[in-house]
Amino acid sequence: MLRDTKEINLEGKTYVLSKFPCVAGREIVTQYPMTAMPKIGDYPANEILMYKIMCYVGVIVEGHKEPLVLNTPSLVDNHILNFELLLRIEKEMISYNCSFFHNGKISSFLEDLAAKVPAWISSTLTQWWPQSSNQEKPPIES
């Protein structure tokens, strides 16, 4: 069920964005950015989240009273013309559902978080490095 809807027109079609329910929104918003990050992301998990996002997107279809909800992979493929449009709709949904985003820009909170992630990863790896490396020095050959 779509709620708190907003219509957007993209590439000749009208899409209906809706607000996430609280639990689905929590899952999507806490996992989506990390699974989409290059090199450390998890594409299969991100794809699952994309389909969850699309369950809250509808498309206006001529002859139908209500928007057609894009809640299956086939509906997504049939009503979203290309991957670029899909990415735009995902971005629009995240922006529409998150007060963290303003005018398409990430807030300073998320910028700070993104800046701290590499340092956190580095410190975590550094912490485990001594345990996985050889603690004894090799003998010196003359």
Summary of the structure (lengths in Angstrom):
residues: 142
radius of gyration: 21.3
end to end distance: 77.1
largest distance: 87.6
contacts: 315
relative contact order: 0.12
helix: 51%
strand: 13%
